[in-house]
Amino acid sequence: MSKSLKRVRAALEAAQIATEIRETGNARTAEDAAAAVGCALNQIVKSIIFQAREGDALALFLTAGGNQVDPEAATALFGTPLTRTDADTVRQKTGFAIGGVAPVGHLSPITCFLDPALMDFPVVWAAAGTPRHVFAIAPGQLHDLTSAHIADFVKSG
């Protein structure tokens, strides 16, 4: 078992959240993950990392699978200009590779925002630390576990 998968499992156990971590084969995209677990696209939690343009502060946006983060809305919420984070920085700061970034188990605390569209489902699926593993969680539990701010930050379309 990978170190990142172990960190996610440990974070879930510490929060007393009993869930199955499922191996999917490949869930690098929300579409792949939804097909692998047999759920709606918007039941997939995408973990999108942005970084402050000045400094190294990170922000995690937990987005419904069919939605995209609006960088201007994200910047307004975070309070400082943001830019997408490169893969090396994501791995170094969170301990996860892009495609497997979990909402929990990060190497250091991270400010987190939650797409309200995720709250429309009884269960959502999030990356479990690798591009091949996901776990199911109730959106309310995800909100509590991540201390996320529920806010509108997706592109309208």
MDAnalysis code that builds the backbone (N, CA, C; Angstrom):
import MDAnalysis as mda
import numpy as np

u = mda.Universe.empty(471, n_residues=157, atom_resindex=np.repeat(np.arange(157), 3), trajectory=True)
u.add_TopologyAttr("name", ["N", "CA", "C"] * 157)
u.add_TopologyAttr("resid", np.arange(1, 158))
u.add_TopologyAttr("resname", ["MET", "SER", "LYS", "SER", "LEU", "LYS", "ARG", "VAL", "ARG", "ALA", "ALA", "LEU", "GLU", "ALA", "ALA", "GLN", "ILE", "ALA", "THR", "GLU", "ILE", "ARG", "GLU", "THR", "GLY", "ASN", "ALA", "ARG", "THR", "ALA", "GLU", "ASP", "ALA", "ALA", "ALA", "ALA", "VAL", "GLY", "CYS", "ALA", "LEU", "ASN", "GLN", "ILE", "VAL", "LYS", "SER", "ILE", "ILE", "PHE", "GLN", "ALA", "ARG", "GLU", "GLY", "ASP", "ALA", "LEU", "ALA", "LEU", "PHE", "LEU", "THR", "ALA", "GLY", "GLY", "ASN", "GLN", "VAL", "ASP", "PRO", "GLU", "ALA", "ALA", "THR", "ALA", "LEU", "PHE", "GLY", "THR", "PRO", "LEU", "THR", "ARG", "THR", "ASP", "ALA", "ASP", "THR", "VAL", "ARG", "GLN", "LYS", "THR", "GLY", "PHE", "ALA", "ILE", "GLY", "GLY", "VAL", "ALA", "PRO", "VAL", "GLY", "HIS", "LEU", "SER", "PRO", "ILE", "THR", "CYS", "PHE", "LEU", "ASP", "PRO", "ALA", "LEU", "MET", "ASP", "PHE", "PRO", "VAL", "VAL", "TRP", "ALA", "ALA", "ALA", "GLY", "THR", "PRO", "ARG", "HIS", "VAL", "PHE", "ALA", "ILE", "ALA", "PRO", "GLY", "GLN", "LEU", "HIS", "ASP", "LEU", "THR", "SER", "ALA", "HIS", "ILE", "ALA", "ASP", "PHE", "VAL", "LYS", "SER", "GLY"])
u.atoms.positions = np.array([
    [0.850, -1.179, 0.000],
    [0.000, 0.000, 0.000],
    [0.895, 1.242, 0.000],
    [0.573, 2.209, -0.850],
    [1.382, 3.426, -0.965],
    [1.263, 4.275, 0.305],
    [2.276, 5.124, 0.513],
    [2.265, 6.025, 1.677],
    [1.074, 6.974, 1.626],
    [0.758, 7.477, 0.437],
    [-0.351, 8.424, 0.330],
    [-1.690, 7.745, 0.629],
    [-1.873, 6.531, 0.158],
    [-3.103, 5.782, 0.454],
    [-3.192, 5.510, 1.958],
    [-2.077, 5.180, 2.586],
    [-2.058, 4.951, 4.039],
    [-2.443, 6.216, 4.801],
    [-1.973, 7.391, 4.335],
    [-2.316, 8.648, 5.009],
    [-3.817, 8.924, 4.928],
    [-4.402, 8.658, 3.774],
    [-5.844, 8.871, 3.613],
    [-6.610, 7.905, 4.508],
    [-6.233, 6.650, 4.488],
    [-6.903, 5.658, 5.345],
    [-6.800, 6.076, 6.816],
    [-5.614, 6.505, 7.239],
    [-5.411, 6.918, 8.630],
    [-6.263, 8.138, 8.981],
    [-6.385, 9.099, 8.068],
    [-7.206, 10.288, 8.321],
    [-8.675, 9.902, 8.467],
    [-9.146, 8.998, 7.629],
    [-10.537, 8.548, 7.714],
    [-10.781, 7.776, 9.012],
    [-9.851, 6.903, 9.378],
    [-9.992, 6.134, 10.617],
    [-9.953, 7.051, 11.830],
    [-9.055, 8.054, 11.821],
    [-8.956, 8.984, 12.948],
    [-10.260, 9.766, 13.132],
    [-10.958, 10.022, 12.029],
    [-12.237, 10.732, 12.080],
    [-13.409, 9.775, 12.320],
    [-13.095, 8.510, 12.515],
    [-14.093, 7.454, 12.734],
    [-15.112, 7.382, 11.599],
    [-14.588, 7.519, 10.376],
    [-15.427, 7.382, 9.189],
    [-15.149, 6.007, 8.591],
    [-16.150, 5.152, 8.666],
    [-16.026, 3.810, 8.111],
    [-16.436, 3.857, 6.648],
    [-15.505, 3.547, 5.783],
    [-15.791, 3.565, 4.353],
    [-14.907, 2.561, 3.653],
    [-15.339, 2.174, 2.502],
    [-14.550, 1.281, 1.661],
    [-13.662, 2.120, 0.754],
    [-12.383, 1.767, 0.702],
    [-11.498, 2.357, -0.294],
    [-11.467, 1.364, -1.446],
    [-11.883, 1.841, -2.603],
    [-12.042, 0.954, -3.752],
    [-10.946, 1.209, -4.786],
    [-10.342, 0.136, -5.274],
    [-9.377, 0.252, -6.368],
    [-10.153, 0.270, -7.676],
    [-9.825, 1.240, -8.526],
    [-10.603, 1.435, -9.749],
    [-9.872, 1.018, -11.017],
    [-8.595, 0.772, -10.926],
    [-7.805, 0.535, -12.129],
    [-7.159, 1.832, -12.554],
    [-7.965, 2.799, -12.980],
    [-7.452, 4.125, -13.320],
    [-8.589, 5.121, -13.188],
    [-8.431, 6.065, -12.276],
    [-9.466, 7.078, -12.072],
    [-8.838, 8.468, -12.127],
    [-7.960, 8.693, -13.080],
    [-7.292, 9.997, -13.197],
    [-8.249, 11.117, -13.560],
    [-9.350, 10.792, -14.237],
    [-10.337, 11.812, -14.572],
    [-11.637, 11.517, -13.835],
    [-12.461, 12.542, -13.692],
    [-13.752, 12.363, -13.042],
    [-14.614, 11.374, -13.824],
    [-14.532, 11.432, -15.148],
    [-15.301, 10.513, -15.982],
    [-14.875, 9.068, -15.735],
    [-13.561, 8.837, -15.654],
    [-13.051, 7.490, -15.373],
    [-13.539, 6.995, -14.013],
    [-13.461, 7.858, -13.015],
    [-13.863, 7.476, -11.663],
    [-15.356, 7.170, -11.598],
    [-16.181, 8.001, -12.240],
    [-17.630, 7.775, -12.229],
    [-17.975, 6.446, -12.894],
    [-17.317, 6.159, -14.005],
    [-17.564, 4.889, -14.694],
    [-17.118, 3.710, -13.833],
    [-16.008, 3.862, -13.143],
    [-15.471, 2.762, -12.338],
    [-16.360, 2.406, -11.150],
    [-16.981, 3.414, -10.526],
    [-17.806, 3.128, -9.352],
    [-19.296, 3.122, -9.664],
    [-19.669, 3.486, -10.896],
    [-21.073, 3.443, -11.297],
    [-21.919, 4.540, -10.660],
    [-21.406, 5.760, -10.670],
    [-22.163, 6.872, -10.100],
    [-22.269, 8.001, -11.122],
    [-23.023, 9.018, -10.765],
    [-23.146, 10.208, -11.610],
    [-21.827, 10.978, -11.602],
    [-21.540, 11.657, -12.693],
    [-20.307, 12.434, -12.806],
    [-20.158, 13.431, -11.662],
    [-21.240, 14.113, -11.288],
    [-21.146, 15.121, -10.229],
    [-21.030, 14.539, -8.826],
    [-21.087, 13.208, -8.704],
    [-20.816, 12.567, -7.419],
    [-19.320, 12.351, -7.204],
    [-18.527, 12.650, -8.198],
    [-17.072, 12.553, -8.071],
    [-16.550, 13.878, -7.540],
    [-15.719, 13.803, -6.524],
    [-15.108, 14.986, -5.927],
    [-13.760, 15.206, -6.601],
    [-13.660, 16.283, -7.374],
    [-12.367, 16.648, -7.952],
    [-11.640, 17.536, -6.950],
    [-10.377, 17.254, -6.708],
    [-9.547, 18.056, -5.807],
    [-8.625, 18.909, -6.662],
    [-8.929, 20.198, -6.736],
    [-8.171, 21.120, -7.574],
    [-7.356, 22.042, -6.661],
    [-6.050, 22.049, -6.881],
    [-5.141, 22.839, -6.041],
    [-4.732, 24.112, -6.783],
    [-4.873, 25.231, -6.092],
    [-4.376, 26.513, -6.578],
    [-3.330, 27.014, -5.595],
    [-2.454, 27.877, -6.076],
    [-1.403, 28.450, -5.244],
    [-1.457, 29.972, -5.354],
    [-1.154, 30.641, -4.248],
    [-1.066, 32.097, -4.279],
    [0.016, 32.503, -5.271],
    [-0.274, 33.512, -6.088],
    [0.734, 33.982, -7.051],
    [1.977, 34.480, -6.335],
    [1.792, 35.083, -5.183],
    [2.911, 35.566, -4.384],
    [2.921, 34.754, -3.102],
    [3.997, 34.022, -2.879],
    [4.080, 33.164, -1.708],
    [3.753, 31.732, -2.069],
    [3.653, 30.901, -1.056],
    [3.443, 29.476, -1.338],
    [2.163, 28.918, -0.717],
    [1.242, 29.785, -0.299],
    [-0.020, 29.317, 0.267],
    [-0.817, 28.566, -0.792],
    [-1.433, 27.464, -0.371],
    [-2.247, 26.656, -1.278],
    [-3.716, 26.719, -0.874],
    [-4.583, 26.499, -1.846],
    [-6.021, 26.393, -1.620],
    [-6.515, 25.151, -2.354],
    [-7.361, 24.389, -1.690],
    [-7.946, 23.174, -2.256],
    [-9.415, 23.436, -2.544],
    [-9.808, 23.222, -3.791],
    [-11.194, 23.387, -4.200],
    [-11.765, 22.013, -4.513],
    [-12.727, 21.576, -3.712],
    [-13.392, 20.289, -3.904],
    [-14.618, 20.542, -4.765],
    [-14.549, 20.068, -6.001],
    [-15.507, 20.424, -7.033],
    [-16.258, 19.199, -7.535],
    [-17.545, 19.340, -7.789],
    [-18.325, 18.264, -8.402],
    [-17.715, 17.923, -9.755],
    [-17.686, 16.644, -10.100],
    [-16.991, 16.131, -11.275],
    [-17.261, 16.823, -12.591],
    [-18.463, 17.339, -12.797],
    [-18.783, 17.991, -14.057],
    [-18.534, 19.487, -14.052],
    [-18.090, 20.015, -12.925],
    [-17.873, 21.458, -12.806],
    [-16.401, 21.814, -12.951],
    [-16.152, 23.082, -13.245],
    [-14.783, 23.609, -13.331],
    [-14.664, 24.812, -12.420],
    [-13.505, 24.953, -11.803],
    [-13.247, 26.097, -10.930],
    [-13.096, 27.356, -11.783],
    [-13.770, 28.410, -11.369],
    [-13.614, 29.728, -11.982],
    [-12.469, 30.414, -11.229],
    [-11.329, 30.641, -11.890],
    [-10.177, 31.229, -11.191],
    [-10.471, 32.576, -10.533],
    [-11.327, 33.385, -11.155],
    [-11.663, 34.685, -10.556],
    [-12.473, 34.509, -9.275],
    [-13.429, 33.593, -9.286],
    [-14.226, 33.325, -8.083],
    [-13.348, 32.714, -6.999],
    [-12.427, 31.829, -7.389],
    [-11.512, 31.212, -6.429],
    [-10.636, 32.270, -5.773],
    [-10.112, 33.184, -6.579],
    [-9.275, 34.271, -6.057],
    [-10.067, 35.137, -5.078],
    [-11.307, 35.457, -5.427],
    [-12.136, 36.283, -4.547],
    [-12.359, 35.592, -3.204],
    [-12.601, 34.287, -3.228],
    [-12.807, 33.546, -1.984],
    [-11.543, 33.476, -1.142],
    [-10.430, 33.224, -1.794],
    [-9.169, 33.043, -1.065],
    [-8.602, 34.377, -0.587],
    [-8.937, 35.458, -1.297],
    [-8.516, 36.776, -0.870],
    [-7.181, 37.245, -1.406],
    [-6.572, 36.454, -2.288],
    [-5.315, 36.843, -2.917],
    [-5.261, 36.173, -4.287],
    [-4.600, 36.782, -5.265],
    [-4.548, 36.179, -6.600],
    [-3.981, 34.755, -6.571],
    [-4.665, 33.871, -7.292],
    [-4.287, 32.458, -7.350],
    [-3.893, 32.059, -8.765],
    [-3.126, 31.006, -8.850],
    [-2.765, 30.394, -10.123],
    [-2.816, 28.885, -9.934],
    [-2.999, 28.141, -11.033],
    [-2.963, 26.676, -10.938],
    [-1.573, 26.249, -10.484],
    [-1.519, 25.195, -9.733],
    [-0.264, 24.711, -9.174],
    [0.317, 23.628, -10.065],
    [1.636, 23.651, -10.257],
    [2.266, 22.623, -11.087],
    [2.335, 21.295, -10.327],
    [2.515, 20.221, -11.081],
    [2.483, 18.866, -10.525],
    [3.539, 18.650, -9.448],
    [4.736, 19.187, -9.629],
    [5.797, 19.001, -8.637],
    [5.434, 19.656, -7.311],
    [4.885, 20.865, -7.378],
    [4.490, 21.566, -6.152],
    [3.351, 20.830, -5.457],
    [2.379, 20.354, -6.239],
    [1.269, 19.593, -5.648],
    [1.821, 18.395, -4.891],
    [2.698, 17.643, -5.502],
    [3.247, 16.447, -4.848],
    [4.055, 16.823, -3.602],
    [4.895, 17.845, -3.733],
    [5.759, 18.241, -2.626],
    [4.951, 18.749, -1.429],
    [3.934, 19.565, -1.692],
    [3.184, 20.204, -0.606],
    [2.069, 19.332, -0.025],
    [1.443, 18.495, -0.878],
    [0.311, 17.695, -0.390],
    [0.682, 16.242, -0.140],
    [1.712, 15.756, -0.852],
    [2.064, 14.347, -0.759],
    [1.321, 13.486, -1.762],
    [0.548, 14.113, -2.642],
    [-0.241, 13.388, -3.628],
    [0.154, 13.794, -5.042],
    [0.012, 12.851, -5.969],
    [0.191, 13.151, -7.384],
    [-1.127, 13.668, -7.947],
    [-1.052, 14.550, -8.932],
    [-2.258, 15.017, -9.606],
    [-2.992, 13.790, -10.155],
    [-4.293, 13.774, -9.979],
    [-5.107, 12.619, -10.363],
    [-5.419, 11.741, -9.170],
    [-4.681, 11.953, -8.073],
    [-4.912, 11.171, -6.860],
    [-4.985, 12.034, -5.618],
    [-5.125, 13.361, -5.794],
    [-5.149, 14.266, -4.648],
    [-6.430, 14.024, -3.853],
    [-6.256, 13.611, -2.620],
    [-7.388, 13.346, -1.731],
    [-7.791, 14.624, -1.008],
    [-9.009, 14.672, -0.511],
    [-9.424, 15.835, 0.272],
    [-8.851, 15.825, 1.695],
    [-8.299, 14.692, 2.117],
    [-7.734, 14.533, 3.467],
    [-6.370, 13.863, 3.370],
    [-5.609, 13.925, 4.463],
    [-4.321, 13.235, 4.494],
    [-3.181, 14.035, 3.895],
    [-3.342, 15.345, 3.794],
    [-2.298, 16.191, 3.227],
    [-1.109, 16.278, 4.185],
    [0.065, 16.558, 3.640],
    [1.270, 16.670, 4.460],
    [1.198, 17.847, 5.418],
    [0.471, 18.894, 5.036],
    [0.302, 20.055, 5.913],
    [-1.111, 20.603, 5.728],
    [-1.595, 21.376, 6.703],
    [-2.965, 21.912, 6.597],
    [-3.135, 22.750, 5.325],
    [-4.350, 22.737, 4.804],
    [-4.634, 23.467, 3.575],
    [-6.035, 24.086, 3.689],
    [-6.174, 25.306, 3.202],
    [-7.482, 25.960, 3.168],
    [-8.322, 25.275, 2.094],
    [-9.554, 24.956, 2.457],
    [-10.382, 24.122, 1.579],
    [-11.746, 24.772, 1.335],
    [-12.210, 24.661, 0.091],
    [-13.514, 25.158, -0.319],
    [-14.289, 24.010, -0.965],
    [-15.600, 23.968, -0.731],
    [-16.443, 22.863, -1.191],
    [-17.544, 23.386, -2.100],
    [-17.649, 22.791, -3.279],
    [-18.689, 23.089, -4.256],
    [-20.041, 22.655, -3.675],
    [-21.018, 23.580, -3.544],
    [-22.317, 23.187, -2.987],
    [-23.031, 22.109, -3.791],
    [-22.689, 21.932, -5.069],
    [-23.317, 20.879, -5.884],
    [-23.061, 19.495, -5.299],
    [-21.967, 19.324, -4.567],
    [-21.665, 18.025, -3.957],
    [-22.671, 17.687, -2.856],
    [-23.290, 18.693, -2.274],
    [-24.224, 18.472, -1.169],
    [-25.559, 17.907, -1.653],
    [-25.770, 17.828, -2.968],
    [-27.026, 17.326, -3.539],
    [-27.135, 15.802, -3.509],
    [-26.079, 15.113, -3.108],
    [-26.046, 13.653, -3.181],
    [-25.926, 13.041, -1.795],
    [-26.459, 11.826, -1.615],
    [-26.284, 11.162, -0.318],
    [-24.839, 10.683, -0.119],
    [-24.162, 10.368, -1.231],
    [-22.791, 9.868, -1.187],
    [-22.024, 10.464, -2.354],
    [-20.766, 10.824, -2.096],
    [-19.856, 11.260, -3.154],
    [-18.594, 10.407, -3.052],
    [-17.807, 10.426, -4.119],
    [-16.586, 9.616, -4.191],
    [-15.393, 10.537, -4.411],
    [-14.361, 10.344, -3.600],
    [-13.165, 11.186, -3.682],
    [-11.921, 10.316, -3.854],
    [-10.884, 10.928, -4.425],
    [-9.604, 10.220, -4.567],
    [-9.089, 9.843, -3.184],
    [-8.471, 8.679, -3.114],
    [-7.959, 8.163, -1.846],
    [-6.433, 8.190, -1.811],
    [-5.839, 9.133, -2.534],
    [-4.395, 9.303, -2.451],
    [-3.606, 8.786, -3.627],
    [-4.267, 8.055, -4.525],
    [-3.614, 7.578, -5.742],
    [-4.607, 7.734, -6.895],
    [-4.134, 7.718, -8.129],
    [-5.057, 7.795, -9.269],
    [-5.884, 6.517, -9.455],
    [-5.649, 5.506, -8.648],
    [-6.349, 4.221, -8.780],
    [-7.295, 3.904, -7.625],
    [-7.396, 4.799, -6.653],
    [-8.208, 4.501, -5.469],
    [-9.155, 5.660, -5.157],
    [-10.387, 5.292, -4.777],
    [-11.394, 6.265, -4.368],
    [-12.095, 5.755, -3.119],
    [-12.758, 6.671, -2.418],
    [-13.555, 6.264, -1.264],
    [-14.885, 7.009, -1.288],
    [-15.898, 6.372, -0.726],
    [-17.234, 6.962, -0.638],
    [-17.373, 7.668, 0.701],
    [-18.093, 8.805, 0.671],
    [-18.323, 9.564, 1.902],
    [-19.577, 10.412, 1.723],
    [-20.302, 10.593, 2.797],
    [-21.447, 11.509, 2.767],
    [-20.904, 12.930, 2.663],
    [-21.522, 13.780, 1.854],
    [-21.012, 15.148, 1.699],
    [-20.893, 15.915, 3.022],
    [-21.831, 15.698, 3.930],
    [-21.754, 16.363, 5.235],
    [-20.518, 15.938, 6.007],
    [-20.188, 14.653, 5.927],
    [-18.968, 14.163, 6.578],
    [-17.729, 14.758, 5.921],
    [-17.738, 14.858, 4.597],
    [-16.616, 15.453, 3.875],
    [-16.434, 16.905, 4.301],
    [-17.526, 17.626, 4.407],
    [-17.489, 19.021, 4.837],
    [-16.880, 19.131, 6.235],
    [-17.370, 18.319, 7.152],
    [-16.861, 18.355, 8.529],
    [-15.396, 17.957, 8.591],
    [-15.036, 16.917, 7.875],
    [-13.680, 16.375, 7.912],
    [-12.650, 17.359, 7.374],
    [-13.016, 18.109, 6.344],
    [-12.070, 19.024, 5.701],
    [-12.158, 20.449, 6.240],
    [-13.171, 20.724, 7.063],
    [-13.432, 22.090, 7.530],
    [-13.553, 23.055, 6.349],
    [-14.106, 22.552, 5.264],
    [-14.224, 23.332, 4.027],
    [-15.268, 24.432, 4.156],
    [-15.029, 25.504, 3.442],
    [-15.997, 26.583, 3.296],
    [-16.879, 26.220, 2.100],
    [-18.179, 26.077, 2.310],
    [-19.080, 25.822, 1.193],
    [-19.313, 27.143, 0.482],
    [-18.958, 27.186, -0.804],
    [-19.018, 28.444, -1.530],
    [-19.138, 28.205, -3.030],
    [-19.727, 29.156, -3.730],
    [-19.829, 29.084, -5.191],
    [-18.521, 29.568, -5.808],
    [-17.860, 28.699, -6.539],
    [-16.610, 29.065, -7.200],
    [-16.461, 28.395, -8.552],
    [-17.556, 27.882, -9.100],
    [-17.472, 27.181, -10.378],
    [-17.892, 28.092, -11.522],
    [-17.399, 27.757, -12.708],
    [-17.762, 28.513, -13.909],
    [-19.220, 28.246, -14.228],
    [-19.950, 29.293, -14.605],
    [-21.319, 29.062, -15.048],
    [-21.286, 28.687, -16.516],
    [-22.196, 27.885, -16.872],
    [-22.155, 27.479, -18.257],
    [-23.324, 26.729, -18.604],
])
